[in-house]
Amino acid sequence: MKIDSANGYALGWGVATLTRNGRNERALGHHGSNGINQADVIILPESGLRIMVVTNVGGSRGADVVSRTKLRIVDLMQTRKTPLP
């Protein structure tokens, strides 16, 4: 994820520009953990995408899994052939 100089923070949410698949899009994101579980959410308003990934694996391993999974879902949705309903 490339974050531009206009990135910010809004009530616990990160605000950035996500650059994937040749597209730049405003992204809102939040990641959290209680040490046992991990959750990662991203909202891409222009694409109409809202993705949340959770796992019951804690620590850096769980954080890596939810982050990679979230970005893989973004890739799949941005390159889909049919529009979202």
C-alpha positions in Angstrom: 0.0 0.0 0.0 1.4 3.3 -1.0 0.3 6.2 1.3 0.6 9.7 -0.1 1.6 12.8 1.8 -2.1 13.7 2.4 -2.6 10.7 4.6 -4.2 11.3 8.0 -6.0 10.0 11.0 -9.7 10.3 11.7 -11.2 9.0 15.0 -9.2 5.8 15.0 -9.3 5.3 11.2 -6.4 5.8 8.9 -7.0 7.9 5.8 -4.7 7.3 2.8 -4.5 6.7 -0.9 -4.4 3.1 -1.9 -2.5 2.4 -5.1 -3.3 -1.1 -6.5 -3.9 -2.4 -10.0 -2.9 0.9 -11.6 -5.6 2.8 -9.6 -5.3 5.4 -6.9 -8.2 5.5 -4.6 -9.0 7.1 -1.2 -9.0 4.5 1.5 -10.2 4.4 5.1 -8.8 1.7 7.2 -8.6 0.4 10.8 -6.6 -2.5 12.3 -7.1 -3.8 15.8 -6.1 -6.7 18.1 -6.7 -7.8 21.6 -3.5 -9.9 21.5 -5.4 -13.1 20.7 -7.5 -12.0 17.6 -6.8 -9.6 14.7 -9.2 -7.6 12.6 -8.5 -5.4 9.6 -11.1 -3.3 7.7 -10.8 -1.2 4.6 -13.4 1.0 2.9 -12.9 2.2 -0.6 -15.7 4.7 -1.2 -15.2 5.2 -4.9 -15.3 1.5 -5.6 -18.1 0.9 -3.1 -16.0 -1.8 -1.4 -16.1 -2.5 2.3 -13.8 -5.4 3.4 -13.3 -6.8 6.8 -11.0 -9.7 7.6 -10.7 -11.3 11.1 -8.7 -14.2 12.5 -8.3 -15.9 15.8 -4.5 -15.9 15.3 -2.7 -13.2 17.3 0.6 -11.4 17.1 2.6 -10.6 14.0 1.5 -13.8 12.2 -2.2 -12.9 12.5 -1.5 -9.3 11.5 0.3 -10.5 8.4 -2.5 -12.9 7.5 -5.3 -10.3 7.7 -3.3 -7.7 5.8 -2.4 -10.0 2.9 -5.9 -11.4 2.7 -7.5 -7.9 2.7 -5.2 -6.8 -0.2 -5.9 -10.0 -2.1 -9.6 -9.4 -1.9 -9.1 -5.8 -3.0 -7.2 -7.1 -6.0 -9.9 -9.6 -6.9 -12.7 -7.1 -6.6 -10.9 -4.3 -8.6 -10.2 -6.7 -11.5 -13.6 -8.4 -11.6 -15.4 -8.6 -14.9 -18.9 -7.8 -13.6 -20.0 -4.8 -11.6 -21.2 -5.1 -8.0 -25.0 -5.2 -7.6 
